[in-house]
Amino acid sequence: MKYAIRAARVFDGAREIGSPLVVIEDGRIAALQDTADLPVVDLGDVTLLPGLVDSHVHLGFDPFGVAVEQLPNDAEDVMLARMRANAAEALRAGITTVRDLGDRSYLSLQVRDAGPEVLVSGPPVTTTGGHCWFLGGEADGLDGIRKAVTERVERGVDVVKIMATGGSITPGSSPFDQQYTTEELRAAVEIAHAAGIPVTVHAHGASGIKAAVEAGVDSIEHAFFLAPGGLAVDWDTVDLMVRKGIYVSTTTARMPTAEPAFPVSTQLRRNFGRMRELGVRLVCSSDAGVGQFKRFGSLPHGIIEFGELLGFGNDEALASATSVAATMCGLGERKGRIAPGYDADLLAVAGNPLADLKALLDVRAVFRAGERR
């Protein structure tokens, strides 16, 4: 069916472009024009923008559960039902694309179209007993990591996820400690890139972040530069990150809470603000599933925080979870923009988020591949 959508305002993923009719055909945007001899869906006084892209979620996780206890033991049908429910929650918030950065047994391959489009990494590659070992992605040394990445390429993943440091949700693992050497990470990058697949790494501590940047990964998840007692940013590594064009997926989005996201949240925000000033490409993402405030509809709250606390203009904050996020995920030619040829993944919100980002919380319509959901 070919039809058009009318909205009071249209944000195209970079800027407001007035109020053209958005013509939809076969799940894609066919044209932007002033008039159309077609059925028109008039959404009224709303802003139409690209569907949001959450580039870091864990669909198989229960935000109210304990991952290390649930995930090794839950039956496959239980996991799949949870993944579909979590995907549906994301879609209701206007998130039309998610990148699952850690599942068990490649189950996310079975829910690619469970609402949002799902990009798949499979089990994250980690050392024996390392961060998220319970997802089944343990691999050690050069041979182990080469074998693990090759397996993921053969499985048809969209991105390779590697745990460059430990993490906080895994008993016995430290976010300060490096898990893989630069040489090992570079070997993973070479295999993945030869297959046209990007590599992203989980990295909290400075040494793991530095190794990942030197290895030439495509993006870094978290990049908090955690150290015992606080934060210790290596600004030389940040400079190299800028020169190599490596993205940072901040994973800072969360549901509102009186408690700070981290004990060092004020300094963390300042650090991200300075990274932005230096030229790091920051993407707003959530790490949905990891804790009760990391719900699958939390991304809009993170976008609001980007605008309020990190020095982003509202247009930049919106772009960080639409056009910039889509480009980081390798989807920049078909998602994250309202333009001819792009997927008709669209979000309509009451009011104008360019004036007040809290408008993102009043969702009036969501379209996925041209279908109103």
TIRO-577483 format. One record per residue (C-alpha): residue in one letter; x, y, z. Coordinates in steps of 0.02 Angstrom, whole numbers, padded with zeros to 5 digits, always signed. Example, Ala and Ser with C-alpha at 12.3 -4.5 7.8 and 13.67 -1.06 7.14 Angstrom:
2
A+00615-00225+00390;S+00684-00053+00357;
// end
This chain:
373
M+00000+00000+00000;K+00059+00174-00042;Y+00006+00314+00074;A+00070+00475+00154;I+00095+00535+00332;R+00061+00715+00382;A+00137+00790+00540;A+00153+00968+00603;R+00343+00952+00606;V+00472+00833+00534;F+00646+00805+00606;D+00746+00710+00474;G+00882+00642+00588;A+00989+00798+00580;R+00873+00948+00578;E+00692+01004+00566;I+00636+01014+00384;G+00463+01090+00398;S+00309+00984+00372;P+00318+00889+00206;L+00207+00739+00174;V+00307+00581+00200;V+00258+00458+00064;I+00272+00273+00112;E+00278+00128-00010;D+00329-00054+00019;G+00400-00017+00191;R+00512+00125+00134;I+00504+00312+00118;A+00465+00347-00064;A+00464+00536-00064;L+00447+00697+00036;Q+00327+00816-00050;D+00201+00955-00020;T+00048+00869-00091;A+00000+00692-00136;D-00151+00611-00220;L-00144+00469-00094;P-00225+00412+00068;V-00155+00523+00205;V-00131+00478+00388;D-00144+00647+00476;L-00059+00635+00645;G-00100+00814+00696;D+00011+00920+00807;V+00156+00800+00822;T+00338+00792+00773;L+00384+00649+00657;L+00561+00587+00675;P+00659+00430+00630;G+00629+00280+00741;L+00756+00274+00881;V+00906+00157+00874;D+00963+00079+01038;S+01135+00013+00996;H+01164-00083+01158;V+01032-00198+01231;H+01023-00374+01301;L+00852-00440+01252;G+00876-00602+01348;F+00907-00515+01514;D+00776-00483+01648;P+00806-00310+01722;F+00734-00370+01887;G+00829-00535+01891;V+01006-00591+01926;A+01089-00627+01759;V+01222-00748+01822;E+01085-00856+01901;Q+00951-00845+01767;L+01040-00849+01601;P+01135-01013+01616;N+00979-01103+01677;D+00825-01033+01592;A+00747-01145+01460;E+00757-01087+01280;D+00569-01055+01267;V+00577-00947+01424;M+00722-00847+01352;L+00636-00822+01184;A+00473-00765+01266;R+00570-00640+01371;M+00665-00576+01219;R+00504-00547+01122;A+00423-00458+01269;N+00575-00347+01293;A+00580-00307+01108;A+00396-00258+01113;E+00430-00142+01261;A+00567-00056+01161;L+00453-00034+01011;R+00317+00048+01116;A+00445+00180+01166;G+00482+00218+00984;I+00639+00112+00970;T+00628+00031+00799;T+00804-00044+00792;V+00903-00128+00931;R+01077-00202+00932;D+01083-00353+01047;L+01259-00358+01118;G+01255-00520+01213;D+01137-00667+01206;R+01148-00852+01243;S+01158-00985+01107;Y+01129-00857+00969;L+00945-00848+01018;S+00932-00669+00952;L+00944-00741+00776;Q+00768-00808+00808;V+00694-00639+00855;R+00763-00526+00719;D+00589-00460+00682;A+00510-00469+00854;G+00453-00288+00839;P+00607-00182+00812;E+00737-00241+00688;V+00864-00338+00792;L+01049-00334+00753;V+01137-00488+00823;S+01307-00517+00903;G+01278-00687+00982;P+01368-00730+01144;P+01501-00599+01182;V+01679-00661+01165;T+01759-00669+01337;T+01900-00757+01427;T+01872-00917+01527;G+01780-00862+01683;G+01780-00684+01617;H+01643-00555+01609;C+01478-00637+01556;W+01558-00808+01539;F+01386-00880+01579;L+01326-00833+01404;G+01442-00963+01328;G+01568-00858+01232;E+01731-00907+01319;A+01887-00900+01211;D+02070-00883+01260;G+02227-00831+01167;L+02252-00791+00984;D+02189-00959+00922;G+02037-00954+01035;I+01984-00779+00985;R+02011-00815+00799;K+01904-00970+00813;A+01769-00876+00909;V+01758-00733+00783;T+01757-00853+00636;E+01612-00947+00716;R+01512-00787+00732;V+01546-00738+00552;E+01484-00909+00496;R+01329-00892+00604;G+01283-00731+00515;V+01300-00603+00654;D+01287-00417+00620;V+01423-00366+00742;V+01558-00452+00845;K+01556-00407+01030;I+01713-00435+01135;M+01739-00407+01321;A+01902-00310+01325;T+01888-00287+01514;G+01795-00366+01656;G+01627-00303+01717;S+01525-00273+01871;I+01385-00401+01854;T+01501-00552+01847;P+01564-00616+02016;G+01754-00622+02019;S+01770-00504+01871;S+01841-00328+01887;P+01796-00186+01767;F+01972-00117+01791;D+02059-00273+01724;Q+02105-00300+01541;Q+02050-00469+01470;Y+02131-00468+01297;T+02292-00398+01227;T+02301-00276+01083;E+02368-00417+00973;E+02219-00528+01014;L+02094-00389+00983;R+02180-00344+00819;A+02165-00525+00761;A+01978-00519+00796;V+01960-00355+00701;E+02053-00424+00550;I+01940-00576+00535;A+01779-00480+00563;H+01825-00338+00446;A+01874-00460+00309;A+01694-00521+00318;G+01624-00344+00320;I+01569-00356+00502;P+01606-00220+00631;V+01682-00253+00802;T+01628-00172+00963;V+01707-00198+01133;H+01647-00186+01311;A+01783-00084+01399;H+01778+00004+01567;G+01960+00022+01621;A+02093+00128+01535;S+02208-00015+01482;G+02067-00111+01397;I+02004+00045+01310;K+02179+00085+01248;A+02205-00092+01182;A+02039-00085+01090;V+02078+00084+01011;E+02251+00027+00957;A+02175-00131+00883;G+02059-00028+00772;V+01888-00080+00835;D+01737+00012+00768;S+01657+00062+00931;I+01680+00052+01118;E+01539+00017+01240;H+01545+00115+01403;A+01720+00193+01390;F+01704+00259+01567;F+01890+00245+01608;L+01846+00170+01777;A+01987+00156+01903;P+01993+00105+02086;G+01914+00250+02180;G+01845+00343+02030;L+01886+00387+01850;A+02054+00410+01765;V+02036+00461+01583;D+02184+00435+01469;W+02163+00585+01355;D+02299+00523+01237;T+02190+00371+01205;V+02041+00485+01178;D+02142+00583+01050;L+02184+00422+00958;M+02001+00374+00966;V+01958+00537+00877;R+02093+00514+00745;K+02034+00336+00708;G+01850+00386+00702;I+01801+00261+00837;Y+01627+00284+00909;V+01583+00278+01094;S+01416+00200+01141;T+01390+00278+01312;T+01261+00154+01385;T+01205+00293+01502;A+01017+00292+01466;R+00911+00233+01611;M+00739+00257+01686;P+00722+00407+01802;T+00790+00379+01976;A+00844+00487+02121;E+01004+00387+02130;P+01149+00428+02013;A+01186+00302+01876;F+01360+00280+01951;P+01443+00349+02108;V+01551+00454+01993;S+01410+00508+01877;T+01446+00695+01885;Q+01626+00672+01831;L+01573+00543+01702;R+01457+00669+01621;R+01594+00800+01620;N+01713+00677+01539;F+01588+00633+01402;G+01557+00818+01375;R+01743+00847+01350;M+01756+00695+01235;R+01618+00773+01129;E+01713+00938+01122;L+01869+00846+01065;G+01775+00762+00924;V+01727+00589+00989;R+01568+00528+00906;L+01453+00488+01053;V+01301+00377+01034;C+01165+00372+01165;S+01125+00191+01212;S+01053+00101+01362;D+01127-00071+01404;A+00945-00119+01429;G+00919-00274+01535;V+01062-00244+01655;G+00974-00185+01813;Q+00802-00123+01861;F+00829+00053+01794;K+00890-00016+01627;R+00718-00051+01556;F+00694-00079+01371;G+00606+00087+01349;S+00739+00189+01438;L+00828+00261+01285;P+00718+00419+01271;H+00766+00464+01450;G+00949+00450+01400;I+00922+00567+01253;I+00848+00695+01372;E+01002+00680+01482;F+01116+00704+01332;G+01034+00870+01298;E+01026+00929+01477;L+01192+00872+01548;L+01320+00837+01412;G+01311+01000+01319;F+01218+00931+01169;G+01093+01038+01077;N+00925+00953+01060;D+00957+00916+00877;E+01124+00833+00920;A+01044+00734+01060;L+00910+00669+00942;A+01040+00628+00810;S+01141+00529+00938;A+01002+00398+00944;T+00945+00410+00762;S+01062+00454+00619;V+01227+00442+00715;A+01178+00279+00800;A+01120+00204+00635;T+01285+00250+00552;M+01385+00172+00694;C+01284+00012+00674;G+01320+00005+00487;L+01142+00054+00441;G+01170+00235+00394;E+01111+00209+00215;R+00938+00148+00265;K+00897+00194+00445;G+00904+00344+00560;R+00845+00472+00431;I+00683+00529+00353;A+00733+00534+00171;P+00685+00445+00009;G+00748+00266+00004;Y+00759+00246+00193;D+00662+00118+00293;A+00494+00186+00350;D+00538+00165+00534;L+00458+00318+00611;L+00410+00392+00778;A+00280+00527+00811;V+00282+00620+00976;A+00170+00757+01044;G+00245+00929+01042;N+00418+00973+00982;P+00571+00882+01051;L+00683+01011+00969;A+00611+01135+01094;D+00591+01013+01239;L+00665+00838+01233;K+00537+00778+01360;A+00415+00772+01214;L+00496+00604+01173;L+00403+00529+01320;D+00232+00563+01243;V+00229+00437+01100;R+00080+00455+00982;A+00126+00333+00843;V+00262+00210+00794;F+00288+00142+00619;R+00400-00006+00582;A+00437-00036+00397;G+00287+00071+00355;E+00165-00023+00467;R+00087+00068+00613;R+00120-00035+00770;
// end
